Amino acid sequence: MNIVLIVTMSEEAQYIIDKLGLKECNKLPTKYPHRLFEKKTENYQLTLIENGRYAGAPDVSLIGTVAASVATHLVIQNLNPDLVINAGTAGGRKAMGEKIGDVLVASQVYFHDHRVSLPGYCEKFPGGFIAKSRSQKIAEKLKLPFVIMSSGNSFDMNDEDKKLIEAYQSRAKEMELAAIAWMCEVHEIEWMGIKAITDIIDDELKPSAEQFFANLKLACENLATIVEAALMTFDG
C-alpha cells in the first residue's frame, strides 16, 4: 500500500519523522519548497511531505488551505498514493469535551470560512467531505474520538466562523484538512485526518496563540504516537 502523510508545519513533522525513523529523500520536480521523507515496510510505502517554509525572514512554515492544496496535488500527481493522511494540530472546543493534548480522527470536514450566499454555491462551497470507513475503524481500534472537523485560513476566529463551527458541530478547528480532502476526492483517493489539540478555542481567559505555543510540544508528541499506532494497523 502506498501511503502519503501530509504535515504542514516543520515543527509538527519533526516529531513524526523522529518517531517513525523516516529518512529524507529526493524532492519532487517542482520549485515548491517542500521536504520529503520516506520509509518502507513489508506492508506499505510511506512518504511524508512537509510543506516547507516561506522564503526570507521571518522563517516560518507554509500553512493554510492554499499550501495544503498544492502539496496534495503534487503528491497525488507524482506518487500515486492509495491513502493520504493529514496529521497536524488543531484547536478544540471545551463545550464539546476536548482537552489539551487530545488526538482526534476526522469523520467529516467542512470549511468554516466559506460563505457564499448564492443558490447552489451555499450548499457546495462549505465542503462537508466524509471520511471512509477505514478512518472510523482506526479511531475505534485506537479508542480515539471520531469527530467532525473544520478548516479555515485564519488562526483567530470571528463571529461568523464561530457560528459555522457550532452549526457544523465541528470539534477541531484547523487550517488544512478540508482542502486536502477536496483534492483527494477530486482524484478519488481515500483521505484521513488525525489532529492533536493545542488550544481550546472557547476558553475566553487564554488567547489561542498563547495556548498554542505552550502546548505544541505535548500535542506533537501525542500526535506522533498516534500516527505510529495508526500505521501499525496496516501491519496487522
Beta strands, then each sheet from edge to edge (+ up, - down):
strand 1: 2-7
strand 2: 23-24
strand 3: 35-40
strand 4: 45-50
strand 5: 83-92
strand 6: 103-111
strand 7: 127-130
strand 8: 146-151
strand 9: 172-174
strand 10: 190-200
sheet 1: 2+ 3- 4+ 1+ 5+ 9- 8- 6- 7+
sheet 2: 2+ 3- 4+ 1+ 5+ 10+
end
